[in-house]
């Protein structure tokens, strides 16, 4: 009479404070093997998750991407609050699996493209699910941004994600710079990018980094900024271009092809 | 002396029902010695060995992930040991006392039956507490050594790569946050509370069980069912489309079987979630309630039992 409502209240409080996990979703249960199911029911959920993590690592070693995908689905089903599981899942599917199919000699060019698209879309979908579970995660956004940046070559989406990272706990110091770097390559956003980059440029000399200068120089030309408003710094790429033209070696005696 | 004993015996015969802490402590100490003689602490070597292996696994994962894995394996092993030991040791004790005829000697003395049951429970809990502290020390040494090694390597690498100080600090913090924290002591306490409830349920079972094997099997089944109780009930109620009969059976089930999953809050602490002191106190209170309830049930069975 007294115990059951008391237990329910305590359970709700423990779940709300994330000290206790919600029971795994039904589809997670359906996919668990007999032994892992028993382990989960036996209150050994973290141990089962570690075991599945090692299993996933094994799939990674043998480039078994679909099995790895299923295994990570189970791991995140058992421990949805563990942010690292989501980050690893996106990294494996979005970076490793896509790179593997792109370089696979067993696939035809058309198959490579199909498989690449399948895995990259899957990784984006995992990223969306991850953000539903961890809406304030900088690490997850960083991983998804890498997909847009390296794999999909989509500077607009990459810029959006870096922008979302600004001010989040655990976000790295360069995210604001990266937000504007990729915005500079996003059609239609060049003006905003120029303003943002110029603000960073004026903010501190520590921000006068080669990439920042290159991006500003490029935008100065693109946006037809009056010459007297141009930044005084020399374009770091210009030196390389000049030396390449003249055939002179770079400092340290390095010759460019 | 003889007069004192006779007076005490007379008092126990019907007038004085005062429970003596010193008698409980004497039985608890005896139980502790009995369990130590069964070489129960040898498993610590196996656990230390397991942790050293896990601590040195070279996986392609971040330092923080590897530390998290060491923590989860360590606390998972502690949890597994604690509840398994609580069932097996408690189930074995009373039948063994009957077999060795120690029980007759004890109960022929001026010892209340409740004192005997409480003494046995405290003895088992002492062994579990000592073992958990031992395992926690082994874990602390390993996790501290690994944290220092990982953080040192990361620091050296990031400094070499010329990363900004703020970013280096962030990366190092991410590693140290997965290392040794005082909050992990509360996780050990959570495991202990769960094992206390499991031990008290098993002591109740062993008062009417015909053999220790029966108590062990039923204890384990109850543990599994108690862990899966909430999940099973919600699935069943969902599948039955709100049937009255199912809801009634489910209520009875909830009253009879403790919700062991509730006591698994060490999981959240290990993952780094913030501890709310009032919840820890509530869980401690809940454990005492459960232990008291099952000891009371055990006494009901044990009180008039003829040996």
Interface residues (C-beta under 8 A of the other chain):
Chain A: X3 X4 X6 X7 X10 X11 X13 X14 X17 X18 X19 X20 X21 X23 X24 X26 X29 X38 X41 X42 X43 X44 X45 X46 X47 X49 X50 X53 X54 X57 X60 X79 X81 X82 X84 X88 X170 X172 X173 X174
Chain B: X59 X60 X61 X62 X64 X65 X68 X69 X72 X73 X75 X76 X77 X79 X80 X83 X164 X166 X167 X170 X174 X223 X224 X227 X228 X230 X231 X234 X235 X251 X254 X255 X259 X260 X261 X262 X264 X265 X267 X268 X269 X270 X271 X273 X274 X275 X276 X279 X282 X283 X286 X289
